[in-house]
Amino acid sequence: MGKYTIRPQEIYLLECYSSPAYFKEMHDAYAHMLEAAEYALELFMSELPSDYRNRPINI
């Protein structure tokens, strides 16, 4: 046990990034990002031109 040291910074980081509040914040951020991506896809799909599938793919 003598060769291991416990640093207060490590304890703080472990408590901060493993807390239920942190996971809730990350879950809410991910859900918001997913909603924004779905909205952007809906908007993109609603404004496609009628000949979209016949257009060449630019590489």
PDB file of N, CA, C and O in Angstrom:
ATOM      1  N   MET A   1       0.821  -1.194   0.000  1.00  0.00           N
ATOM      2  CA  MET A   1       0.000   0.000   0.000  1.00  0.00           C
ATOM      3  C   MET A   1       0.857   1.248   0.000  1.00  0.00           C
ATOM      4  O   MET A   1       0.370   2.327  -0.337  1.00  0.00           O
ATOM      5  N   GLY A   2       2.108   1.130   0.365  1.00  0.00           N
ATOM      6  CA  GLY A   2       2.986   2.290   0.445  1.00  0.00           C
ATOM      7  C   GLY A   2       3.322   2.882  -0.915  1.00  0.00           C
ATOM      8  O   GLY A   2       3.622   4.073  -0.998  1.00  0.00           O
ATOM      9  N   LYS A   3       3.282   2.089  -1.989  1.00  0.00           N
ATOM     10  CA  LYS A   3       3.653   2.628  -3.300  1.00  0.00           C
ATOM     11  C   LYS A   3       2.491   3.298  -4.025  1.00  0.00           C
ATOM     12  O   LYS A   3       2.684   3.897  -5.083  1.00  0.00           O
ATOM     13  N   TYR A   4       1.296   3.203  -3.469  1.00  0.00           N
ATOM     14  CA  TYR A   4       0.141   3.845  -4.085  1.00  0.00           C
ATOM     15  C   TYR A   4      -0.174   5.145  -3.370  1.00  0.00           C
ATOM     16  O   TYR A   4      -0.225   5.201  -2.141  1.00  0.00           O
ATOM     17  N   THR A   5      -0.385   6.191  -4.161  1.00  0.00           N
ATOM     18  CA  THR A   5      -0.766   7.464  -3.562  1.00  0.00           C
ATOM     19  C   THR A   5      -2.142   7.850  -4.092  1.00  0.00           C
ATOM     20  O   THR A   5      -2.463   7.634  -5.260  1.00  0.00           O
ATOM     21  N   ILE A   6      -2.933   8.420  -3.215  1.00  0.00           N
ATOM     22  CA  ILE A   6      -4.269   8.877  -3.597  1.00  0.00           C
ATOM     23  C   ILE A   6      -4.211  10.392  -3.714  1.00  0.00           C
ATOM     24  O   ILE A   6      -3.905  11.097  -2.751  1.00  0.00           O
ATOM     25  N   ARG A   7      -4.506  10.870  -4.895  1.00  0.00           N
ATOM     26  CA  ARG A   7      -4.478  12.311  -5.143  1.00  0.00           C
ATOM     27  C   ARG A   7      -5.898  12.867  -5.090  1.00  0.00           C
ATOM     28  O   ARG A   7      -6.821  12.244  -5.614  1.00  0.00           O
ATOM     29  N   PRO A   8      -6.083  14.007  -4.479  1.00  0.00           N
ATOM     30  CA  PRO A   8      -7.418  14.606  -4.412  1.00  0.00           C
ATOM     31  C   PRO A   8      -8.004  14.901  -5.798  1.00  0.00           C
ATOM     32  O   PRO A   8      -9.218  14.813  -5.981  1.00  0.00           O
ATOM     33  N   GLN A   9      -7.162  15.248  -6.766  1.00  0.00           N
ATOM     34  CA  GLN A   9      -7.643  15.531  -8.115  1.00  0.00           C
ATOM     35  C   GLN A   9      -8.274  14.289  -8.747  1.00  0.00           C
ATOM     36  O   GLN A   9      -9.284  14.386  -9.443  1.00  0.00           O
ATOM     37  N   GLU A  10      -7.680  13.137  -8.504  1.00  0.00           N
ATOM     38  CA  GLU A  10      -8.225  11.904  -9.060  1.00  0.00           C
ATOM     39  C   GLU A  10      -9.569  11.569  -8.433  1.00  0.00           C
ATOM     40  O   GLU A  10     -10.492  11.140  -9.124  1.00  0.00           O
ATOM     41  N   ILE A  11      -9.677  11.762  -7.143  1.00  0.00           N
ATOM     42  CA  ILE A  11     -10.946  11.507  -6.464  1.00  0.00           C
ATOM     43  C   ILE A  11     -12.014  12.445  -6.990  1.00  0.00           C
ATOM     44  O   ILE A  11     -13.146  12.032  -7.239  1.00  0.00           O
ATOM     45  N   TYR A  12     -11.650  13.716  -7.161  1.00  0.00           N
ATOM     46  CA  TYR A  12     -12.608  14.697  -7.686  1.00  0.00           C
ATOM     47  C   TYR A  12     -13.088  14.291  -9.078  1.00  0.00           C
ATOM     48  O   TYR A  12     -14.288  14.316  -9.352  1.00  0.00           O
ATOM     49  N   LEU A  13     -12.163  13.920  -9.952  1.00  0.00           N
ATOM     50  CA  LEU A  13     -12.536  13.543 -11.313  1.00  0.00           C
ATOM     51  C   LEU A  13     -13.398  12.283 -11.336  1.00  0.00           C
ATOM     52  O   LEU A  13     -14.360  12.201 -12.100  1.00  0.00           O
ATOM     53  N   LEU A  14     -13.061  11.314 -10.510  1.00  0.00           N
ATOM     54  CA  LEU A  14     -13.883  10.101 -10.446  1.00  0.00           C
ATOM     55  C   LEU A  14     -15.290  10.411  -9.959  1.00  0.00           C
ATOM     56  O   LEU A  14     -16.267   9.887 -10.496  1.00  0.00           O
ATOM     57  N   GLU A  15     -15.396  11.257  -8.950  1.00  0.00           N
ATOM     58  CA  GLU A  15     -16.720  11.624  -8.441  1.00  0.00           C
ATOM     59  C   GLU A  15     -17.492  12.455  -9.465  1.00  0.00           C
ATOM     60  O   GLU A  15     -18.704  12.301  -9.614  1.00  0.00           O
ATOM     61  N   CYS A  16     -16.793  13.319 -10.153  1.00  0.00           N
ATOM     62  CA  CYS A  16     -17.457  14.206 -11.120  1.00  0.00           C
ATOM     63  C   CYS A  16     -17.979  13.439 -12.332  1.00  0.00           C
ATOM     64  O   CYS A  16     -19.119  13.639 -12.751  1.00  0.00           O
ATOM     65  N   TYR A  17     -17.149  12.563 -12.897  1.00  0.00           N
ATOM     66  CA  TYR A  17     -17.508  11.895 -14.146  1.00  0.00           C
ATOM     67  C   TYR A  17     -18.165  10.531 -13.965  1.00  0.00           C
ATOM     68  O   TYR A  17     -18.407   9.833 -14.950  1.00  0.00           O
ATOM     69  N   SER A  18     -18.453  10.142 -12.744  1.00  0.00           N
ATOM     70  CA  SER A  18     -19.199   8.905 -12.529  1.00  0.00           C
ATOM     71  C   SER A  18     -20.468   9.157 -11.721  1.00  0.00           C
ATOM     72  O   SER A  18     -21.092   8.219 -11.225  1.00  0.00           O
ATOM     73  N   SER A  19     -20.841  10.404 -11.593  1.00  0.00           N
ATOM     74  CA  SER A  19     -22.032  10.743 -10.813  1.00  0.00           C
ATOM     75  C   SER A  19     -23.296  10.587 -11.663  1.00  0.00           C
ATOM     76  O   SER A  19     -23.237  10.708 -12.886  1.00  0.00           O
ATOM     77  N   PRO A  20     -24.424  10.324 -11.029  1.00  0.00           N
ATOM     78  CA  PRO A  20     -25.691  10.251 -11.775  1.00  0.00           C
ATOM     79  C   PRO A  20     -26.035  11.567 -12.475  1.00  0.00           C
ATOM     80  O   PRO A  20     -26.630  11.558 -13.553  1.00  0.00           O
ATOM     81  N   ALA A  21     -25.669  12.684 -11.875  1.00  0.00           N
ATOM     82  CA  ALA A  21     -25.951  13.988 -12.498  1.00  0.00           C
ATOM     83  C   ALA A  21     -25.190  14.133 -13.818  1.00  0.00           C
ATOM     84  O   ALA A  21     -25.728  14.662 -14.791  1.00  0.00           O
ATOM     85  N   TYR A  22     -23.939  13.665 -13.853  1.00  0.00           N
ATOM     86  CA  TYR A  22     -23.148  13.742 -15.078  1.00  0.00           C
ATOM     87  C   TYR A  22     -23.763  12.873 -16.170  1.00  0.00           C
ATOM     88  O   TYR A  22     -23.878  13.302 -17.318  1.00  0.00           O
ATOM     89  N   PHE A  23     -24.159  11.645 -15.811  1.00  0.00           N
ATOM     90  CA  PHE A  23     -24.745  10.758 -16.810  1.00  0.00           C
ATOM     91  C   PHE A  23     -26.085  11.288 -17.301  1.00  0.00           C
ATOM     92  O   PHE A  23     -26.413  11.117 -18.475  1.00  0.00           O
ATOM     93  N   LYS A  24     -26.875  11.932 -16.430  1.00  0.00           N
ATOM     94  CA  LYS A  24     -28.128  12.535 -16.861  1.00  0.00           C
ATOM     95  C   LYS A  24     -27.863  13.681 -17.838  1.00  0.00           C
ATOM     96  O   LYS A  24     -28.548  13.817 -18.852  1.00  0.00           O
ATOM     97  N   GLU A  25     -26.866  14.499 -17.520  1.00  0.00           N
ATOM     98  CA  GLU A  25     -26.509  15.607 -18.415  1.00  0.00           C
ATOM     99  C   GLU A  25     -26.059  15.083 -19.778  1.00  0.00           C
ATOM    100  O   GLU A  25     -26.451  15.628 -20.810  1.00  0.00           O
ATOM    101  N   MET A  26     -25.240  14.033 -19.790  1.00  0.00           N
ATOM    102  CA  MET A  26     -24.780  13.457 -21.053  1.00  0.00           C
ATOM    103  C   MET A  26     -25.940  12.816 -21.817  1.00  0.00           C
ATOM    104  O   MET A  26     -26.007  12.928 -23.041  1.00  0.00           O
ATOM    105  N   HIS A  27     -26.846  12.153 -21.114  1.00  0.00           N
ATOM    106  CA  HIS A  27     -27.999  11.547 -21.761  1.00  0.00           C
ATOM    107  C   HIS A  27     -28.879  12.616 -22.383  1.00  0.00           C
ATOM    108  O   HIS A  27     -29.335  12.458 -23.516  1.00  0.00           O
ATOM    109  N   ASP A  28     -29.125  13.699 -21.665  1.00  0.00           N
ATOM    110  CA  ASP A  28     -29.951  14.785 -22.190  1.00  0.00           C
ATOM    111  C   ASP A  28     -29.291  15.453 -23.402  1.00  0.00           C
ATOM    112  O   ASP A  28     -29.972  15.796 -24.369  1.00  0.00           O
ATOM    113  N   ALA A  29     -27.980  15.633 -23.352  1.00  0.00           N
ATOM    114  CA  ALA A  29     -27.264  16.229 -24.481  1.00  0.00           C
ATOM    115  C   ALA A  29     -27.339  15.318 -25.709  1.00  0.00           C
ATOM    116  O   ALA A  29     -27.532  15.795 -26.827  1.00  0.00           O
ATOM    117  N   TYR A  30     -27.186  14.011 -25.501  1.00  0.00           N
ATOM    118  CA  TYR A  30     -27.265  13.064 -26.610  1.00  0.00           C
ATOM    119  C   TYR A  30     -28.673  13.043 -27.206  1.00  0.00           C
ATOM    120  O   TYR A  30     -28.832  12.994 -28.426  1.00  0.00           O
ATOM    121  N   ALA A  31     -29.693  13.081 -26.346  1.00  0.00           N
ATOM    122  CA  ALA A  31     -31.075  13.092 -26.830  1.00  0.00           C
ATOM    123  C   ALA A  31     -31.354  14.357 -27.625  1.00  0.00           C
ATOM    124  O   ALA A  31     -32.041  14.305 -28.645  1.00  0.00           O
ATOM    125  N   HIS A  32     -30.835  15.485 -27.177  1.00  0.00           N
ATOM    126  CA  HIS A  32     -31.024  16.745 -27.900  1.00  0.00           C
ATOM    127  C   HIS A  32     -30.312  16.701 -29.253  1.00  0.00           C
ATOM    128  O   HIS A  32     -30.851  17.172 -30.255  1.00  0.00           O
ATOM    129  N   MET A  33     -29.111  16.139 -29.285  1.00  0.00           N
ATOM    130  CA  MET A  33     -28.370  16.020 -30.539  1.00  0.00           C
ATOM    131  C   MET A  33     -29.113  15.120 -31.516  1.00  0.00           C
ATOM    132  O   MET A  33     -29.163  15.407 -32.712  1.00  0.00           O
ATOM    133  N   LEU A  34     -29.687  14.038 -31.015  1.00  0.00           N
ATOM    134  CA  LEU A  34     -30.426  13.113 -31.868  1.00  0.00           C
ATOM    135  C   LEU A  34     -31.680  13.769 -32.433  1.00  0.00           C
ATOM    136  O   LEU A  34     -32.005  13.577 -33.604  1.00  0.00           O
ATOM    137  N   GLU A  35     -32.380  14.535 -31.617  1.00  0.00           N
ATOM    138  CA  GLU A  35     -33.559  15.258 -32.099  1.00  0.00           C
ATOM    139  C   GLU A  35     -33.181  16.260 -33.184  1.00  0.00           C
ATOM    140  O   GLU A  35     -33.887  16.389 -34.184  1.00  0.00           O
ATOM    141  N   ALA A  36     -32.072  16.966 -32.993  1.00  0.00           N
ATOM    142  CA  ALA A  36     -31.614  17.934 -33.992  1.00  0.00           C
ATOM    143  C   ALA A  36     -31.239  17.238 -35.295  1.00  0.00           C
ATOM    144  O   ALA A  36     -31.546  17.746 -36.374  1.00  0.00           O
ATOM    145  N   ALA A  37     -30.583  16.086 -35.210  1.00  0.00           N
ATOM    146  CA  ALA A  37     -30.200  15.351 -36.416  1.00  0.00           C
ATOM    147  C   ALA A  37     -31.430  14.825 -37.147  1.00  0.00           C
ATOM    148  O   ALA A  37     -31.485  14.866 -38.376  1.00  0.00           O
ATOM    149  N   GLU A  38     -32.415  14.334 -36.404  1.00  0.00           N
ATOM    150  CA  GLU A  38     -33.641  13.852 -37.039  1.00  0.00           C
ATOM    151  C   GLU A  38     -34.400  15.001 -37.704  1.00  0.00           C
ATOM    152  O   GLU A  38     -34.959  14.831 -38.787  1.00  0.00           O
ATOM    153  N   TYR A  39     -34.420  16.159 -37.062  1.00  0.00           N
ATOM    154  CA  TYR A  39     -35.087  17.318 -37.658  1.00  0.00           C
ATOM    155  C   TYR A  39     -34.363  17.748 -38.934  1.00  0.00           C
ATOM    156  O   TYR A  39     -35.002  18.062 -39.938  1.00  0.00           O
ATOM    157  N   ALA A  40     -33.038  17.762 -38.893  1.00  0.00           N
ATOM    158  CA  ALA A  40     -32.273  18.145 -40.084  1.00  0.00           C
ATOM    159  C   ALA A  40     -32.509  17.165 -41.223  1.00  0.00           C
ATOM    160  O   ALA A  40     -32.610  17.580 -42.377  1.00  0.00           O
ATOM    161  N   LEU A  41     -32.599  15.874 -40.925  1.00  0.00           N
ATOM    162  CA  LEU A  41     -32.877  14.883 -41.962  1.00  0.00           C
ATOM    163  C   LEU A  41     -34.276  15.075 -42.540  1.00  0.00           C
ATOM    164  O   LEU A  41     -34.469  14.987 -43.753  1.00  0.00           O
ATOM    165  N   GLU A  42     -35.249  15.336 -41.673  1.00  0.00           N
ATOM    166  CA  GLU A  42     -36.611  15.606 -42.158  1.00  0.00           C
ATOM    167  C   GLU A  42     -36.641  16.813 -43.080  1.00  0.00           C
ATOM    168  O   GLU A  42     -37.274  16.788 -44.136  1.00  0.00           O
ATOM    169  N   LEU A  43     -35.950  17.866 -42.672  1.00  0.00           N
ATOM    170  CA  LEU A  43     -35.900  19.079 -43.481  1.00  0.00           C
ATOM    171  C   LEU A  43     -35.230  18.811 -44.828  1.00  0.00           C
ATOM    172  O   LEU A  43     -35.704  19.278 -45.864  1.00  0.00           O
ATOM    173  N   PHE A  44     -34.142  18.068 -44.813  1.00  0.00           N
ATOM    174  CA  PHE A  44     -33.434  17.728 -46.041  1.00  0.00           C
ATOM    175  C   PHE A  44     -34.308  16.890 -46.964  1.00  0.00           C
ATOM    176  O   PHE A  44     -34.371  17.146 -48.166  1.00  0.00           O
ATOM    177  N   MET A  45     -34.981  15.893 -46.404  1.00  0.00           N
ATOM    178  CA  MET A  45     -35.810  15.009 -47.215  1.00  0.00           C
ATOM    179  C   MET A  45     -37.044  15.726 -47.766  1.00  0.00           C
ATOM    180  O   MET A  45     -37.540  15.365 -48.833  1.00  0.00           O
ATOM    181  N   SER A  46     -37.536  16.720 -47.062  1.00  0.00           N
ATOM    182  CA  SER A  46     -38.734  17.421 -47.535  1.00  0.00           C
ATOM    183  C   SER A  46     -38.437  18.394 -48.668  1.00  0.00           C
ATOM    184  O   SER A  46     -39.353  18.822 -49.369  1.00  0.00           O
ATOM    185  N   GLU A  47     -37.161  18.750 -48.858  1.00  0.00           N
ATOM    186  CA  GLU A  47     -36.805  19.721 -49.886  1.00  0.00           C
ATOM    187  C   GLU A  47     -35.999  19.118 -51.024  1.00  0.00           C
ATOM    188  O   GLU A  47     -35.321  19.842 -51.753  1.00  0.00           O
ATOM    189  N   LEU A  48     -36.064  17.806 -51.185  1.00  0.00           N
ATOM    190  CA  LEU A  48     -35.325  17.170 -52.280  1.00  0.00           C
ATOM    191  C   LEU A  48     -35.976  17.508 -53.618  1.00  0.00           C
ATOM    192  O   LEU A  48     -37.203  17.522 -53.721  1.00  0.00           O
ATOM    193  N   PRO A  49     -35.174  17.779 -54.638  1.00  0.00           N
ATOM    194  CA  PRO A  49     -35.750  17.987 -55.964  1.00  0.00           C
ATOM    195  C   PRO A  49     -36.277  16.669 -56.533  1.00  0.00           C
ATOM    196  O   PRO A  49     -35.853  15.590 -56.119  1.00  0.00           O
ATOM    197  N   SER A  50     -37.184  16.767 -57.463  1.00  0.00           N
ATOM    198  CA  SER A  50     -37.828  15.560 -58.009  1.00  0.00           C
ATOM    199  C   SER A  50     -36.848  14.665 -58.773  1.00  0.00           C
ATOM    200  O   SER A  50     -37.063  13.455 -58.846  1.00  0.00           O
ATOM    201  N   ASP A  51     -35.794  15.221 -59.335  1.00  0.00           N
ATOM    202  CA  ASP A  51     -34.836  14.412 -60.097  1.00  0.00           C
ATOM    203  C   ASP A  51     -33.583  14.079 -59.278  1.00  0.00           C
ATOM    204  O   ASP A  51     -32.519  13.842 -59.850  1.00  0.00           O
ATOM    205  N   TYR A  52     -33.696  14.059 -58.000  1.00  0.00           N
ATOM    206  CA  TYR A  52     -32.541  13.853 -57.128  1.00  0.00           C
ATOM    207  C   TYR A  52     -31.842  12.517 -57.386  1.00  0.00           C
ATOM    208  O   TYR A  52     -30.613  12.459 -57.386  1.00  0.00           O
ATOM    209  N   ARG A  53     -32.600  11.454 -57.604  1.00  0.00           N
ATOM    210  CA  ARG A  53     -32.000  10.140 -57.818  1.00  0.00           C
ATOM    211  C   ARG A  53     -31.320  10.018 -59.171  1.00  0.00           C
ATOM    212  O   ARG A  53     -30.461   9.155 -59.351  1.00  0.00           O
ATOM    213  N   ASN A  54     -31.688  10.865 -60.127  1.00  0.00           N
ATOM    214  CA  ASN A  54     -31.073  10.810 -61.458  1.00  0.00           C
ATOM    215  C   ASN A  54     -29.834  11.661 -61.583  1.00  0.00           C
ATOM    216  O   ASN A  54     -29.151  11.611 -62.606  1.00  0.00           O
ATOM    217  N   ARG A  55     -29.529  12.439 -60.570  1.00  0.00           N
ATOM    218  CA  ARG A  55     -28.347  13.298 -60.610  1.00  0.00           C
ATOM    219  C   ARG A  55     -27.080  12.482 -60.396  1.00  0.00           C
ATOM    220  O   ARG A  55     -27.104  11.474 -59.689  1.00  0.00           O
ATOM    221  N   PRO A  56     -25.973  12.908 -61.000  1.00  0.00           N
ATOM    222  CA  PRO A  56     -24.710  12.164 -60.816  1.00  0.00           C
ATOM    223  C   PRO A  56     -24.174  12.356 -59.396  1.00  0.00           C
ATOM    224  O   PRO A  56     -24.415  13.373 -58.746  1.00  0.00           O
ATOM    225  N   ILE A  57     -23.446  11.348 -58.945  1.00  0.00           N
ATOM    226  CA  ILE A  57     -22.804  11.419 -57.643  1.00  0.00           C
ATOM    227  C   ILE A  57     -21.444  12.087 -57.842  1.00  0.00           C
ATOM    228  O   ILE A  57     -20.623  11.613 -58.627  1.00  0.00           O
ATOM    229  N   ASN A  58     -21.214  13.177 -57.135  1.00  0.00           N
ATOM    230  CA  ASN A  58     -19.924  13.857 -57.224  1.00  0.00           C
ATOM    231  C   ASN A  58     -18.934  13.186 -56.289  1.00  0.00           C
ATOM    232  O   ASN A  58     -19.193  13.012 -55.098  1.00  0.00           O
ATOM    233  N   ILE A  59     -17.800  12.817 -56.853  1.00  0.00           N
ATOM    234  CA  ILE A  59     -16.781  12.128 -56.043  1.00  0.00           C
ATOM    235  C   ILE A  59     -15.604  13.022 -55.851  1.00  0.00           C
ATOM    236  O   ILE A  59     -14.635  12.634 -55.198  1.00  0.00           O
TER     237      ILE A  59
END
